[in-house]
Amino acid sequence: MSGKPTVKQMQGEVAELKNELSQFANALVQEVMKHNTLIYALLNDMGKMEKIICENCGEEVARPVLKDLENNDDCPSCGKSLFITKQADLEDLSYIADLNDNEE
């Protein structure tokens, strides 16, 4: 024997390496999720978390409200704008007028 690994041995080593990388990736993802949960809870506790219901798909989106952080208005679930951006028509305007009349 020349000391070179056989194809079968190399396949076993590759499979073992894939398994180890998979375990490492899973551990890393779990750690990031823990940190994400901690940061979310901290921001929420400080009143720096905004919760928005997407006007298109109805999903709740939570995003931080920080002075130097620009927020994206695209919904991460459906990809559309979180806010309806259609032009107001006469029906919308009369609905708003009725709301204002009811407040007085």
Secondary structure, 3 states (H helix, E strand, C coil): CCCCCCHHHHHHHHHHHHHHHHHHHHHHHHHHHHHHHHHHHHHHHCCCEEEEECCCCCCEEEEECCCCCCCCCECCCCCCECCCCCCCCHHHHHHHHHHHHHHC
